[in-house]
Amino acid sequence: MRMNDYKRENKLQWLNVIFVVSLIVTNVTAMICQDTGVSILGVDVLLPAANITFIITCLITDVVSEMYGKEEAVKMTKRGFVAQIYATIMITVTTMLPSVDKMLGDAYDLIFGLNFMMVIGSLAAYWVGQQCDIKIYHFLRGIFTKSN
Protein backbone atom coordinates (compact mmCIF):
# COMPACT_ATOMS: atom_id res chain seq x y z
CA MET A 1 0.00 0.00 0.00
CA ARG A 2 1.38 3.39 -0.98
CA MET A 3 1.77 6.10 1.65
CA ASN A 4 -1.02 8.23 0.15
CA ASP A 5 -3.33 5.19 0.15
CA TYR A 6 -2.37 4.49 3.78
CA LYS A 7 -3.10 8.09 4.82
CA ARG A 8 -6.42 8.05 2.96
CA GLU A 9 -7.44 4.76 4.60
CA ASN A 10 -6.31 6.03 8.02
CA LYS A 11 -8.49 9.13 7.64
CA LEU A 12 -11.46 6.94 6.71
CA GLN A 13 -10.91 4.78 9.79
CA TRP A 14 -10.84 7.86 12.03
CA LEU A 15 -14.01 9.18 10.41
CA ASN A 16 -15.66 5.81 11.10
CA VAL A 17 -14.54 5.88 14.75
CA ILE A 18 -15.81 9.42 15.32
CA PHE A 19 -19.05 8.56 13.52
CA VAL A 20 -19.74 5.45 15.64
CA VAL A 21 -18.82 7.14 18.94
CA SER A 22 -20.99 10.16 18.06
CA LEU A 23 -23.88 7.85 17.23
CA ILE A 24 -23.62 5.98 20.54
CA VAL A 25 -23.30 9.23 22.50
CA THR A 26 -26.35 10.53 20.61
CA ASN A 27 -28.46 7.65 21.84
CA VAL A 28 -27.13 7.77 25.40
CA THR A 29 -27.81 11.51 25.68
CA ALA A 30 -31.16 11.49 23.86
CA MET A 31 -33.15 11.90 27.08
CA ILE A 32 -31.18 14.93 28.31
CA CYS A 33 -32.94 18.14 27.29
CA GLN A 34 -31.34 21.55 27.08
CA ASP A 35 -33.11 24.87 27.36
CA THR A 36 -32.47 26.97 24.26
CA GLY A 37 -33.43 30.18 26.02
CA VAL A 38 -36.10 30.66 23.34
CA SER A 39 -39.78 30.81 24.17
CA ILE A 40 -42.59 30.54 21.64
CA LEU A 41 -46.03 31.66 22.82
CA GLY A 42 -44.84 31.29 26.40
CA VAL A 43 -43.56 27.75 25.91
CA ASP A 44 -39.83 27.14 26.40
CA VAL A 45 -38.12 25.48 23.43
CA LEU A 46 -36.12 22.49 24.61
CA LEU A 47 -33.76 20.41 22.50
CA PRO A 48 -32.27 17.00 23.19
CA ALA A 49 -28.54 17.18 23.95
CA ALA A 50 -28.22 14.45 21.33
CA ASN A 51 -28.70 17.05 18.57
CA ILE A 52 -25.08 18.13 18.96
CA THR A 53 -23.59 14.72 18.24
CA PHE A 54 -26.24 13.74 15.71
CA ILE A 55 -25.29 16.72 13.56
CA ILE A 56 -21.72 15.42 13.61
CA THR A 57 -22.89 12.04 12.25
CA CYS A 58 -24.66 13.79 9.36
CA LEU A 59 -21.59 15.87 8.52
CA ILE A 60 -19.31 12.83 8.62
CA THR A 61 -21.70 10.90 6.37
CA ASP A 62 -21.54 13.69 3.82
CA VAL A 63 -17.74 13.91 4.02
CA VAL A 64 -17.38 10.15 3.55
CA SER A 65 -19.87 10.25 0.66
CA GLU A 66 -17.88 12.97 -1.05
CA MET A 67 -14.38 11.67 -0.40
CA TYR A 68 -14.89 7.88 -0.46
CA GLY A 69 -18.18 7.34 -2.28
CA LYS A 70 -21.73 6.32 -1.60
CA GLU A 71 -20.87 2.65 -0.94
CA GLU A 72 -18.43 3.55 1.84
CA ALA A 73 -20.99 5.87 3.44
CA VAL A 74 -23.55 3.05 3.43
CA LYS A 75 -20.99 0.67 4.98
CA MET A 76 -20.23 3.22 7.71
CA THR A 77 -23.95 3.60 8.39
CA LYS A 78 -24.28 -0.17 8.77
CA ARG A 79 -21.27 -0.26 11.12
CA GLY A 80 -22.88 2.44 13.24
CA PHE A 81 -26.16 0.54 13.30
CA VAL A 82 -24.48 -2.67 14.49
CA ALA A 83 -22.37 -0.77 17.05
CA GLN A 84 -25.49 0.87 18.48
CA ILE A 85 -27.28 -2.47 18.78
CA TYR A 86 -24.24 -3.89 20.61
CA ALA A 87 -24.06 -0.85 22.92
CA THR A 88 -27.79 -1.16 23.67
CA ILE A 89 -27.44 -4.85 24.54
CA MET A 90 -24.49 -4.12 26.85
CA ILE A 91 -26.27 -1.21 28.54
CA THR A 92 -29.40 -3.34 29.00
CA VAL A 93 -27.37 -6.22 30.49
CA THR A 94 -25.62 -3.88 32.94
CA THR A 95 -28.95 -2.48 34.15
CA MET A 96 -29.91 -6.06 35.13
CA LEU A 97 -26.84 -6.55 37.32
CA PRO A 98 -27.19 -5.88 41.05
CA SER A 99 -25.61 -2.70 42.34
CA VAL A 100 -23.49 -2.52 45.50
CA ASP A 101 -24.90 0.92 46.27
CA LYS A 102 -28.70 1.16 46.02
CA MET A 103 -28.72 4.92 45.39
CA LEU A 104 -26.18 4.68 42.57
CA GLY A 105 -27.97 1.64 41.16
CA ASP A 106 -31.28 3.52 41.14
CA ALA A 107 -29.63 6.51 39.45
CA TYR A 108 -28.06 4.24 36.83
CA ASP A 109 -31.41 2.55 36.20
CA LEU A 110 -33.11 5.93 35.93
CA ILE A 111 -30.59 7.12 33.35
CA PHE A 112 -30.14 3.93 31.35
CA GLY A 113 -33.28 1.94 32.17
CA LEU A 114 -35.29 3.53 29.37
CA ASN A 115 -32.34 3.40 27.00
CA PHE A 116 -33.62 0.28 25.23
CA MET A 117 -36.97 1.83 24.30
CA MET A 118 -35.34 5.10 23.26
CA VAL A 119 -32.77 3.32 21.13
CA ILE A 120 -35.34 1.26 19.22
CA GLY A 121 -37.06 4.46 18.06
CA SER A 122 -33.74 6.18 17.56
CA LEU A 123 -32.33 3.33 15.47
CA ALA A 124 -35.33 3.41 13.18
CA ALA A 125 -35.03 7.18 12.77
CA TYR A 126 -31.25 6.90 12.35
CA TRP A 127 -31.47 4.25 9.64
CA VAL A 128 -34.12 6.09 7.63
CA GLY A 129 -32.40 9.46 8.14
CA GLN A 130 -28.95 8.25 7.11
CA GLN A 131 -30.28 6.45 4.04
CA CYS A 132 -32.17 9.59 3.01
CA ASP A 133 -29.12 11.76 3.70
CA ILE A 134 -26.91 9.60 1.47
CA LYS A 135 -29.47 9.38 -1.34
CA ILE A 136 -30.34 13.09 -1.28
CA TYR A 137 -26.67 14.08 -1.09
CA HIS A 138 -25.77 12.03 -4.15
CA PHE A 139 -28.90 13.13 -6.01
CA LEU A 140 -28.08 16.81 -5.46
CA ARG A 141 -24.41 16.22 -6.18
CA GLY A 142 -25.40 14.65 -9.48
CA ILE A 143 -27.58 17.62 -10.39
CA PHE A 144 -25.01 20.26 -9.50
CA THR A 145 -21.94 18.49 -10.90
CA LYS A 146 -23.69 17.86 -14.23
CA SER A 147 -24.63 21.51 -14.60
CA ASN A 148 -21.05 22.75 -14.16
PAZAPA-4460 file (N, C-alpha, C; in steps of 0.05 Angstrom, whole numbers, plus 32768, in hexadecimal, padded with zeros to 4 digits):
% residues 148
    n_x    n_y    n_z   ca_x   ca_y   ca_z    c_x    c_y    c_z   seq   type   mol
   8011   7FE8   8000   8000   8000   8000   8012   8019   8000     1      M     A
   800C   802B   7FEE   801C   8044   7FEC   8015   8056   8004     2      R     A
   8027   8068   800A   8023   807A   8021   800A   808B   801F     3      M     A
   8004   8095   8007   7FEC   80A5   8003   7FD3   8093   8008     4      N     A
   7FD4   807A   7FFE   7FBD   8068   8003   7FBA   8062   8021     5      D     A
   7FD1   805F   802F   7FD1   805A   804C   7FC4   8072   805A     6      Y     A
   7FCD   808A   8053   7FC2   80A2   8060   7FA4   80A5   805B     7      K     A
   7F9C   809F   8043   7F80   80A1   803B   7F6F   808D   804B     8      R     A
   7F79   8074   804D   7F6B   805F   805C   7F6B   8066   807A     9      E     A
   7F80   8071   8084   7F82   8079   80A0   7F6D   808E   80A7    10      N     A
   7F6A   80A2   8095   7F56   80B7   8099   7F3A   80AB   8099    11      K     A
   7F35   8098   8087   7F1B   808B   8086   7F15   807C   80A0    12      L     A
   7F29   806E   80AB   7F26   8060   80C4   7F1F   8073   80DA    13      Q     A
   7F2D   808A   80DC   7F27   809D   80F1   7F0B   80A9   80ED    14      W     A
   7F03   80AE   80D5   7EE8   80B8   80D0   7ED3   80A3   80DA    15      L     A
   7ED9   8089   80D5   7EC7   8074   80DE   7EC6   8073   80FC    16      N     A
   7EDC   8076   810A   7EDD   8076   8127   7ECD   808D   8132    17      V     A
   7ED2   80A5   8128   7EC4   80BC   8132   7EA6   80BA   812D    18      I     A
   7E9F   80AF   8116   7E83   80AB   810E   7E75   8098   8122    19      F     A
   7E81   8081   8127   7E75   806D   8139   7E73   8077   8155    20      V     A
   7E88   8084   815F   7E88   808F   817B   7E72   80A5   817D    21      V     A
   7E71   80B6   8169   7E5C   80CB   8169   7E40   80BF   8169    22      S     A
   7E3C   80AA   815A   7E22   809D   8159   7E1B   8091   8174    23      L     A
   7E2D   8084   8181   7E28   8078   819B   7E22   808D   81B0    24      I     A
   7E32   80A2   81AF   7E2E   80B9   81C2   7E13   80C6   81BC    25      V     A
   7E0B   80C7   81A3   7DF1   80D3   819C   7DDB   80C3   81AA    26      T     A
   7DDC   80A9   81A9   7DC7   8099   81B5   7DC8   8099   81D3    27      N     A
   7DDF   809B   81DF   7DE1   809B   81FC   7DD7   80B6   8207    28      V     A
   7DDC   80CC   81F8   7DD4   80E6   8202   7DB9   80EF   81F7    29      T     A
   7DAA   80DE   81EA   7D91   80E6   81DD   7D7C   80F0   81F1    30      A     A
   7D7D   80E6   820A   7D69   80EE   821E   7D70   8107   822D    31      M     A
   7D88   8112   8228   7D90   812B   8236   7D87   8142   8225    32      I     A
   7D77   8153   8230   7D6D   816B   8222   7D7C   8184   822B    33      C     A
   7D80   8196   8218   7D8D   81AF   821E   7D7A   81C6   8217    34      Q     A
   7D7A   81DA   8228   7D6A   81F1   8223   7D78   8203   820F    35      D     A
   7D6B   820A   81FA   7D77   821B   81E5   7D76   8239   81ED    36      T     A
   7D66   823F   8201   7D63   825C   8208   7D4F   826A   81F7    37      G     A
   7D42   825B   81E5   7D2E   8265   81D3   7D13   825C   81DD    38      V     A
   7D00   826E   81DB   7CE4   8268   81E3   7CD2   8270   81CD    39      S     A
   7CC0   825D   81C6   7CAC   8263   81B1   7C91   8261   81BD    40      I     A
   7C82   8277   81BD   7C67   8279   81C8   7C68   8270   81E6    41      L     A
   7C7D   8278   81F4   7C7F   8272   8210   7C89   8256   8216    42      G     A
   7C8F   8246   8202   7C99   822B   8206   7CB7   822A   8200    43      V     A
   7CC6   8221   8214   7CE3   821F   8210   7CEA   820A   81FB    44      D     A
   7CFD   8210   81E9   7D06   81FE   81D5   7D1D   81EE   81E0    45      V     A
   7D19   81D4   81E2   7D2E   81C2   81EC   7D38   81B0   81D5    46      L     A
   7D51   81AA   81D6   7D5D   8198   81C2   7D6C   8182   81D0    47      L     A
   7D6B   816A   81C5   7D7B   8154   81D0   7D98   815A   81CC    48      P     A
   7DA8   8154   81E1   7DC5   8158   81DF   7DD1   8147   81C8    49      A     A
   7DC3   8132   81C0   7DCC   8121   81AB   7DCE   8130   8190    50      A     A
   7DC1   8146   818D   7DC2   8155   8173   7DDF   815C   816C    51      N     A
   7DEF   8162   8180   7E0A   816B   817B   7E1A   8154   816D    52      I     A
   7E19   813C   8179   7E28   8126   816D   7E1B   811B   8154    53      T     A
   7E00   811D   8152   7DF3   8113   813A   7DFB   8123   8122    54      F     A
   7DFE   813D   8125   7E06   814E   810F   7E22   8146   8105    55      I     A
   7E33   813E   8118   7E4E   8134   8110   7E4B   811B   80FF    56      I     A
   7E39   8109   8105   7E36   80F1   80F5   7E2D   80F8   80D8    57      T     A
   7E1C   810B   80D6   7E13   8114   80BB   7E2A   8120   80AB    58      C     A
   7E39   8131   80B8   7E50   813D   80AA   7E65   8128   80A2    59      L     A
   7E6A   8115   80B3   7E7E   8101   80AC   7E73   80EF   8095    60      I     A
   7E5A   80E9   8096   7E4E   80DA   807F   7E52   80E8   8065    61      T     A
   7E4E   8102   8065   7E51   8112   804C   7E6F   8113   8044    62      D     A
   7E81   8116   8057   7E9D   8116   8050   7EA6   80FB   8045    63      V     A
   7E9D   80E6   8051   7EA4   80CB   8047   7E98   80C7   802C    64      V     A
   7E7F   80CF   8028   7E73   80CD   800D   7E83   80DB   7FF8    65      S     A
   7E8B   80F3   7FFE   7E9A   8103   7FEB   7EB6   80F8   7FE6    66      E     A
   7EC4   80F1   7FFB   7EE0   80E9   7FF8   7EE5   80CC   7FF1    67      M     A
   7ED2   80BA   7FFA   7ED6   809E   7FF7   7EC0   8090   7FE8    68      Y     A
   7EAA   809E   7FE2   7E94   8093   7FD2   7E7C   8089   7FE3    69      G     A
   7E67   8086   7FD4   7E4D   807E   7FE0   7E4F   8063   7FEE    70      K     A
   7E5D   8050   7FE2   7E5F   8035   7FED   7E6C   8036   8009    71      E     A
   7E81   8045   800B   7E8F   8047   8025   7E7E   8055   803A    72      E     A
   7E6E   8068   8032   7E5C   8075   8045   7E47   8062   804F    73      A     A
   7E3D   8051   803D   7E29   803D   8045   7E36   8029   8058    74      V     A
   7E4E   8020   8052   7E5C   800D   8064   7E60   801A   807F    75      K     A
   7E68   8033   8081   7E6B   8040   809A   7E51   8042   80A9    76      M     A
   7E3B   8047   809B   7E21   8048   80A8   7E1A   802D   80B4    77      T     A
   7E20   8018   80A5   7E1A   7FFD   80AF   7E2C   7FF7   80C8    78      K     A
   7E45   7FFF   80C7   7E57   7FFB   80DE   7E4B   8009   80F7    79      R     A
   7E42   8021   80F3   7E36   8031   8109   7E1E   8023   8114    80      G     A
   7E0D   8018   8102   7DF5   800B   810A   7DFB   7FF3   811B    81      F     A
   7E0E   7FE2   8113   7E16   7FCB   8122   7E23   7FD3   813D    82      V     A
   7E34   7FE7   813C   7E41   7FF1   8155   7E2C   7FFA   8169    83      A     A
   7E17   8008   8160   7E02   8011   8172   7DF2   7FFA   817D    84      Q     A
   7DEC   7FE6   816D   7DDE   7FCF   8178   7DEF   7FC1   818D    85      I     A
   7E09   7FBE   8188   7E1B   7FB2   819C   7E1C   7FC3   81B6    86      Y     A
   7E1E   7FDD   81B3   7E1F   7FEF   81CA   7E05   7FED   81DA    87      A     A
   7DEE   7FEB   81CC   7DD4   7FE9   81D9   7DD2   7FCF   81E9    88      T     A
   7DDB   7FB9   81DD   7DDB   7F9F   81EB   7DEC   7FA0   8204    89      I     A
   7E04   7FAC   8202   7E16   7FAE   8219   7E0B   7FC0   822F    90      M     A
   7DFF   7FD6   8227   7DF3   7FE8   823B   7DDB   7FDA   8249    91      I     A
   7DCB   7FCC   8239   7DB4   7FBD   8244   7DBD   7FA7   8257    92      T     A
   7DD2   7F99   8250   7DDD   7F84   8262   7DE7   7F90   827C    93      V     A
   7DF5   7FA6   827A   7E00   7FB2   8293   7DEA   7FBD   82A5    94      T     A
   7DD3   7FC5   829A   7DBD   7FCE   82AB   7DB0   7FB7   82BA    95      T     A
   7DB5   7F9F   82B1   7DAA   7F87   82BF   7DBC   7F7D   82D5    96      M     A
   7DD4   7F86   82D6   7DE7   7F7D   82EA   7DE2   7F8B   8305    97      L     A
   7DE5   7F7D   831B   7DE0   7F8A   8335   7DF6   7F9F   833B    98      P     A
   7DED   7FB5   8348   7E00   7FCA   834F   7E08   7FC8   836C    99      S     A
   7E21   7FCE   8372   7E2A   7FCE   838E   7E1D   7FE4   839E   100      V     A
   7E1A   7FFB   8391   7E0E   8012   839D   7DF2   8017   8392   101      D     A
   7DDE   8015   83A2   7DC2   8017   8398   7DBD   8032   838B   102      K     A
   7DC6   8048   8397   7DC2   8062   838C   7DCE   8065   8370   103      M     A
   7DE7   805C   836E   7DF4   805E   8353   7DE7   804B   833F   104      L     A
   7DDF   8034   8349   7DD1   8021   8337   7DB6   802C   832D   105      G     A
   7DA8   803A   833F   7D8E   8046   8337   7D93   805D   8323   106      D     A
   7DA9   806C   8328   7DAF   8082   8315   7DB7   8077   82FA   107      A     A
   7DC7   8062   82FA   7DCF   8055   82E1   7DB6   804A   82D2   108      Y     A
   7DA4   803D   82E0   7D8C   8033   82D4   7D7A   804A   82C9   109      D     A
   7D79   8060   82D8   7D6A   8077   82CF   7D75   8082   82B4   110      L     A
   7D8F   8083   82B3   7D9C   808E   829B   7D9B   807B   8284   111      I     A
   7DA2   8062   8289   7DA5   804F   8273   7D8E   803A   8271   112      F     A
   7D7C   803A   8284   7D66   8027   8283   7D54   802A   826B   113      G     A
   7D4F   8042   8263   7D3E   8047   824B   7D4E   8047   8231   114      L     A
   7D68   8043   8233   7D79   8044   821C   7D70   8031   8206   115      N     A
   7D68   8019   820D   7D60   8006   81F9   7D48   8010   81E8   116      F     A
   7D34   801A   81F5   7D1D   8025   81E6   7D24   803D   81D5   117      M     A
   7D35   804E   81E0   7D3D   8066   81D1   7D4E   805E   81B9   118      M     A
   7D5F   804A   81BC   7D71   8042   81A7   7D61   8035   8190   119      V     A
   7D4D   8026   8196   7D3D   8019   8180   7D32   802F   816E   120      I     A
   7D25   8043   8179   7D1B   8059   8169   7D31   8069   815C   121      G     A
   7D47   806D   816A   7D5D   807C   815F   7D6B   806D   8148   122      S     A
   7D6D   8052   814B   7D79   8043   8135   7D69   8044   811C   123      L     A
   7D4F   8042   811F   7D3D   8044   8108   7D41   805F   80FA   124      A     A
   7D40   8075   810A   7D43   8090   80FF   7D5F   8093   80F3   125      A     A
   7D73   8088   8101   7D8F   808A   80F7   7D91   807D   80DC   126      Y     A
   7D87   8064   80DA   7D8B   8055   80C1   7D7D   8063   80A9   127      W     A
   7D64   806C   80AE   7D56   807A   8099   7D63   8094   8092   128      V     A
   7D6B   80A3   80A7   7D78   80BD   80A3   7D92   80BB   8094   129      G     A
   7DA3   80A8   809B   7DBD   80A5   808E   7DBA   809C   8071   130      Q     A
   7DA7   808A   806C   7DA2   8081   8051   7D98   8098   8040   131      Q     A
   7D86   80A8   804B   7D7D   80C0   803C   7D93   80D4   8038   132      C     A
   7DA3   80D8   804C   7DBA   80EB   804A   7DCC   80E3   8033   133      D     A
   7DD3   80CA   8032   7DE6   80C0   801D   7DD9   80C3   8002   134      I     A
   7DC0   80BA   7FFF   7DB3   80BC   7FE5   7DAF   80D9   7FDC   135      K     A
   7DA5   80EA   7FEE   7DA1   8106   7FE6   7DBC   8113   7FE0   136      I     A
   7DD0   810E   7FF0   7DEB   811A   7FEA   7DF4   8112   7FCE   137      Y     A
   7DF3   80F9   7FC7   7DFD   80F1   7FAD   7DEA   80FA   7F96   138      H     A
   7DD1   80FC   7F9C   7DBE   8107   7F88   7DC5   8124   7F82   139      F     A
   7DC8   8134   7F97   7DCE   8150   7F93   7DEA   8154   7F87   140      L     A
   7DFD   8143   7F8F   7E18   8144   7F84   7E17   813F   7F66   141      R     A
   7E07   812B   7F5F   7E04   8125   7F42   7DF8   813C   7F33   142      G     A
   7DE5   814A   7F3E   7DD8   8160   7F30   7DED   8177   7F2D   143      I     A
   7DFA   817E   7F43   7E0C   8195   7F42   7E27   8190   7F34   144      F     A
   7E30   8177   7F34   7E49   8172   7F26   7E45   816F   7F08   145      T     A
   7E2C   8167   7F00   7E26   8165   7EE3   7E23   8181   7ED7   146      K     A
   7E19   8194   7EE7   7E13   81AE   7EDC   7E2D   81BF   7EDA   147      S     A
   7E42   81B7   7EE6   7E5B   81C7   7EE5   7E6C   81BF   7ECE   148      N     A
***
